[in-house]
Amino acid sequence: MSLVRLKIKGISYSQTQNGAYALILNEVEGDRKLPIVIGAFEAQSIAIALEKEIKPPRPLTHDLFKNFADRFDIIVKQVIIHKLVDGVFYSSIICERDGIEEIIDARTSDAIALALRFNAPIFTYKTILDKAGIFLKFSNKDENEKKENDESIVVDEILQEGETVEIDSGANDGYTELSIDELEQELKKAVNNEDYEKAAKLRDEISKRN
């Protein structure tokens, strides 16, 4: 079976379903997207890995695994999403130590969080993408706010069906009313308090301003 390389397109949360997070993977050489429902902790860990400017004062679990692996010369070569059963994705982490390759079973969210930290490629089989891949098409709007609202509606509709879609913004929690300096101060506080979900939202708002 042929492998298809994937990249992370977006991650966020549902505005209507508390605790429902979404991760969207995009095929590198195509337009199909693979939506995956993930837990709050894994969403936070993946967001931290994506947001290079956010440095936790203490290592998260996946950071600890990376430090442990580095100390013992373990390399994560790639992650493969190899099975889809009843809406649940199964993944394997391909590792190498002293020239010996090992395959470790993992939850897809954990595998992706580690792949980001090791700069390892993410793959799935073409048959899985054919079965679960979707095309997300949003109407073209002149106003960014209108486009974001349209995307959020689509996100929540798919989440209600047990699927996920890409999300770029989510609720801003009133951050639009703050100045850049105030946002930077709030970001520092969030990181120091290890509130990485809030930190990611603040970083998104700062990025939109720049």
C-alpha positions as CSV (number, residue, x, y, z in Angstrom):
1,M,0.0,0.0,0.0
2,S,1.3,3.4,-0.9
3,L,2.0,6.0,1.8
4,V,0.8,9.7,1.6
5,R,2.7,12.4,3.4
6,L,0.6,14.7,5.6
7,K,1.2,18.1,7.2
8,I,-0.6,19.9,10.0
9,K,-3.1,22.4,8.7
10,G,-4.7,23.7,11.8
11,I,-5.9,23.0,15.4
12,S,-8.5,24.6,17.6
13,Y,-11.7,23.9,19.5
14,S,-15.4,23.9,19.0
15,Q,-17.2,27.1,20.1
16,T,-20.4,25.1,20.9
17,Q,-19.0,21.8,22.4
18,N,-16.9,22.3,25.5
19,G,-13.7,20.3,25.4
20,A,-14.0,19.3,21.8
21,Y,-10.7,19.9,20.0
22,A,-10.0,19.4,16.3
23,L,-6.8,18.6,14.4
24,I,-6.7,18.7,10.6
25,L,-4.0,17.1,8.5
26,N,-3.5,18.0,4.9
27,E,-1.9,15.8,2.2
28,V,1.3,17.4,1.0
29,E,0.6,16.8,-2.7
30,G,-3.1,17.3,-2.8
31,D,-6.1,19.1,-1.3
32,R,-7.7,16.4,0.8
33,K,-7.7,16.8,4.6
34,L,-7.8,14.2,7.3
35,P,-9.8,15.4,10.4
36,I,-9.1,13.9,13.8
37,V,-10.8,14.5,17.1
38,I,-8.2,14.9,19.9
39,G,-8.1,15.5,23.7
40,A,-7.5,18.8,25.4
41,F,-4.0,17.9,26.7
42,E,-2.8,16.6,23.3
43,A,-4.3,19.7,21.6
44,Q,-2.3,21.9,24.0
45,S,0.9,19.9,23.5
46,I,0.6,20.1,19.7
47,A,-0.2,23.8,19.8
48,I,2.9,24.4,21.9
49,A,5.1,22.5,19.4
50,L,3.6,24.6,16.6
51,E,4.0,27.9,18.4
52,K,7.8,28.1,18.4
53,E,7.7,31.3,20.5
54,I,6.0,29.7,23.4
55,K,8.5,28.1,25.7
56,P,7.0,26.2,28.7
57,P,9.0,26.9,32.0
58,R,8.9,23.1,32.6
59,P,8.7,20.3,30.0
60,L,5.4,18.9,29.1
61,T,5.0,15.1,28.9
62,H,5.9,15.0,25.2
63,D,8.9,17.3,25.8
64,L,10.0,15.0,28.6
65,F,9.8,12.0,26.2
66,K,11.9,14.0,23.7
67,N,14.6,14.8,26.3
68,F,14.6,11.2,27.4
69,A,15.0,9.9,23.8
70,D,17.8,12.4,23.1
71,R,19.7,11.3,26.2
72,F,19.5,7.6,25.1
73,D,20.1,8.3,21.4
74,I,16.6,7.2,20.3
75,I,15.4,8.8,17.0
76,V,11.8,9.0,15.9
77,K,12.1,8.5,12.1
78,Q,8.4,8.8,11.1
79,V,4.8,8.4,12.2
80,I,2.3,6.3,10.3
81,I,-1.4,6.5,10.7
82,H,-2.0,2.9,9.7
83,K,-5.6,2.0,10.6
84,L,-9.1,3.4,10.9
85,V,-11.7,1.4,12.8
86,D,-15.1,2.8,13.9
87,G,-13.9,6.3,13.5
88,V,-10.7,5.8,15.6
89,F,-7.3,6.3,14.0
90,Y,-4.4,4.0,15.0
91,S,-0.8,5.1,14.6
92,S,2.7,3.7,14.9
93,I,5.9,5.5,15.8
94,I,8.9,4.3,13.9
95,C,12.0,4.6,16.1
96,E,15.7,3.8,15.7
97,R,18.5,3.2,18.3
98,D,21.9,1.8,17.5
99,G,20.8,1.0,14.0
100,I,17.9,-1.1,15.2
101,E,14.5,0.0,14.1
102,E,11.4,-0.5,16.4
103,I,7.7,0.1,15.8
104,I,5.7,1.4,18.8
105,D,2.0,1.6,18.9
106,A,0.6,5.0,19.9
107,R,-2.5,7.2,19.9
108,T,-2.5,9.4,16.9
109,S,-2.5,12.6,18.9
110,D,0.5,11.5,20.9
111,A,2.3,10.3,17.8
112,I,1.8,13.7,16.1
113,A,2.9,15.6,19.2
114,L,6.1,13.6,19.2
115,A,6.6,13.9,15.4
116,L,6.6,17.7,15.7
117,R,9.3,17.6,18.4
118,F,11.5,15.3,16.4
119,N,10.8,17.0,13.0
120,A,9.7,13.6,11.8
121,P,7.4,13.2,8.8
122,I,3.8,12.0,9.2
123,F,2.2,9.5,6.8
124,T,-1.0,7.6,6.2
125,Y,-2.0,5.0,3.7
126,K,-3.8,6.1,0.6
127,T,-6.7,3.7,1.4
128,I,-7.3,5.6,4.7
129,L,-7.2,9.0,3.0
130,D,-9.6,7.7,0.4
131,K,-12.0,6.6,3.1
132,A,-11.7,9.5,5.6
133,G,-10.2,12.4,3.7
134,I,-12.5,15.3,3.0
135,F,-12.4,18.5,0.9
136,L,-13.1,21.7,2.9
137,K,-14.4,24.5,0.8
138,F,-15.3,27.9,2.3
139,S,-17.1,30.7,0.5
140,N,-14.9,33.6,-0.5
141,K,-15.7,36.7,1.7
142,D,-14.3,40.1,1.6
143,E,-14.4,40.4,5.3
144,N,-12.0,38.2,7.4
145,E,-14.4,38.1,10.3
146,K,-17.2,36.8,8.2
147,K,-15.0,34.1,6.8
148,E,-13.9,33.0,10.3
149,N,-17.5,32.8,11.4
150,D,-18.4,30.7,8.4
151,E,-15.5,28.3,9.2
152,S,-16.5,28.0,12.8
153,I,-20.0,27.0,11.8
154,V,-18.7,24.3,9.5
155,V,-16.3,23.1,12.3
156,D,-19.1,22.7,14.8
157,E,-21.4,21.0,12.3
158,I,-18.8,18.3,11.5
159,L,-17.8,17.9,15.2
160,Q,-21.4,17.1,16.0
161,E,-21.1,14.3,13.5
162,G,-18.1,12.9,15.2
163,E,-15.6,14.4,12.8
164,T,-13.2,17.4,12.8
165,V,-12.2,20.1,10.5
166,E,-9.5,22.8,10.4
167,I,-10.0,25.8,12.5
168,D,-7.9,28.9,12.4
169,S,-9.2,31.3,14.9
170,G,-11.9,30.3,17.5
171,A,-13.2,32.8,19.9
172,N,-11.0,35.7,20.8
173,D,-12.3,36.0,24.4
174,G,-12.2,39.8,24.1
175,Y,-8.5,39.9,23.1
176,T,-9.3,42.2,20.1
177,E,-9.9,45.0,22.6
178,L,-6.3,44.7,24.0
179,S,-3.3,46.5,22.6
180,I,-0.2,44.6,21.4
181,D,1.7,45.5,24.6
182,E,-1.2,44.2,26.7
183,L,-1.4,41.1,24.6
184,E,2.3,40.5,25.1
185,Q,1.9,40.9,28.9
186,E,-1.0,38.5,29.0
187,L,1.0,36.0,26.9
188,K,3.9,36.1,29.4
189,K,1.5,35.6,32.3
190,A,-0.2,32.7,30.6
191,V,3.1,30.9,29.9
192,N,4.3,31.5,33.4
193,N,1.0,30.0,34.7
194,E,1.4,27.1,32.3
195,D,-2.0,28.0,30.7
196,Y,-0.9,27.1,27.2
197,E,-4.4,27.0,25.8
198,K,-4.8,30.7,26.6
199,A,-1.2,31.4,25.4
200,A,-2.0,29.9,22.0
201,K,-5.1,32.1,21.6
202,L,-3.1,35.2,22.6
203,R,-0.3,34.3,20.2
204,D,-2.9,33.8,17.4
205,E,-4.3,37.3,18.1
206,I,-0.8,38.8,18.1
207,S,0.0,37.1,14.8
208,K,-3.1,38.5,13.2
209,R,-2.0,42.1,14.2
210,N,1.5,41.7,12.7
